[in-house]
Amino acid sequence: MRPLRVLLLSLVCASWPAAPVSAAEIEDELYGTPKLLALKIELPAAQLEALRKDAKAYAKGTVREGDKVYANVGIRLKGAAGVQLLDRKPSLTIKFDEFESGQFFHGHEKIALNNALQDSSYLSEAIGGEIYRAAGVPAPRVTFARVELNGRDAGLYVLAQTPNRDFLSDFFKKTKGNFYEGKASDVTETLHLDSGKSPKDQADLKSLVNAARENDLNQRLKKLGTVLDVDRFLSFVAVEVFTWHRNGYVLARNNYRVYNDPVSARLVFMPASLDELFSKVNAPLLPDGKGMVSRAVFESPEGRRLYRERMTKLLGTAFKVETLHARIAELAAKIRPAAARDANETKAFDAAVAQLRENIAQRAKFLGEELKKPAQ
């Protein structure tokens, strides 16, 4: 749960006579304004050895930020290459209340430190997440940290919000619905349940699959609308295609999450692992992807029409090149001192940032031209 301070803010905001204020709109001291933190992480030798034996079990360590000391925090490795990178630059999950109840880091019980080894600009997660949220799709927020690990400078990290109930509360009124993680699997398979009380048969996902398999293409979208937040899904798909999230749901049925919103009783798709975006500027407007739900939408004439409309709309709003370029410049200026520690790193970082800017511009231009062509 969030600290009392944040909960009180939520209650105060909710009592105002103006329009409702969501938790996402309440200033968050960690993610509200991206910044560059300085963190020192200490893991005793015995705890390091424990991580080598079991990368996913929390070891006990200490995190320091300036004069603030967080003792007895839980630290585990992230990613398939976690153990191999332990002596260099591992991605980490840190749970501040794992061994000490009530301990929070800037109001959050858990954070992820991503090494961004696939992203020399360090900006994909930040820019990608902002694009999704601007399009109305829930996505984790990020900030940045220069990390020292057992006295060794591990360099710049992307400090990311973890997908838990605190994250869900930024976007949904109720957070006790089924929250699934999809990784190298589709909704036709049994997904990992992060939270909620889904029965073993995952009936909500089965209902989605049945709707997506509706043979009558003229009725398919209507049937999907009874179990899926179709409006948000259209935006989700459009952002995945615009950013060319090649390890996401649409293209690879990989790295995504699904939440069963108790209020609407509909499933909401959201992204994960946004460290590799905009790799192909001339990728097709209507890709032959692997995600069965997105394929079901593309196969429907009404689905294709609505998708094209949504892509057109977002190109003038969430995908606006000038806005994204300005945001990239702002964030790059903040993290450049930590990302560029010597001449070689400076050159590589500046080149990666410039390439990201160029890829976004070219991607928007290409899709705009594709949308001018007659629909098929």
Sequence and secondary structure as in RCSB ss.txt:
>XXXX:A:sequence
MRPLRVLLLSLVCASWPAAPVSAAEIEDELYGTPKLLALKIELPAAQLEALRKDAKAYAKGTVREGDKVYANVGI
RLKGAAGVQLLDRKPSLTIKFDEFESGQFFHGHEKIALNNALQDSSYLSEAIGGEIYRAAGVPAPRVTFARVELN
GRDAGLYVLAQTPNRDFLSDFFKKTKGNFYEGKASDVTETLHLDSGKSPKDQADLKSLVNAARENDLNQRLKKLG
TVLDVDRFLSFVAVEVFTWHRNGYVLARNNYRVYNDPVSARLVFMPASLDELFSKVNAPLLPDGKGMVSRAVFES
PEGRRLYRERMTKLLGTAFKVETLHARIAELAAKIRPAAARDANETKAFDAAVAQLRENIAQRAKFLGEELKKPA
Q
>XXXX:A:secstr
   HHHHHHHHHHHHSSSS   GGGS  TTTSS  EEEEEEE  HHHHHHHHH TTS EEEEEEETTEEEEEEEE
EE STTTTTTTTS   EEEETTSSSTT  BTTBSEEEEE  TT TTS HHHHHHHHHHHTT     EEEEEEEET
TEEEEEEEEEE SSHHHHHTT S   S EEEESS  TTS  EEEES   TT HHHHHHHHHHT S HHHHHHHHT
TTB HHHHHHHHHHHHHHT TTSHHHHS SEEEEEETTTTEEEEEE   SS    TT  SS   S HHHHHHHHS
HHHHHHHHHHHHHHHTTTT HHHHHHHHHHHHHHHHHHH  SHHHHHHHHHHHHHHHHHHHHHHHHHHHHHTS  
 
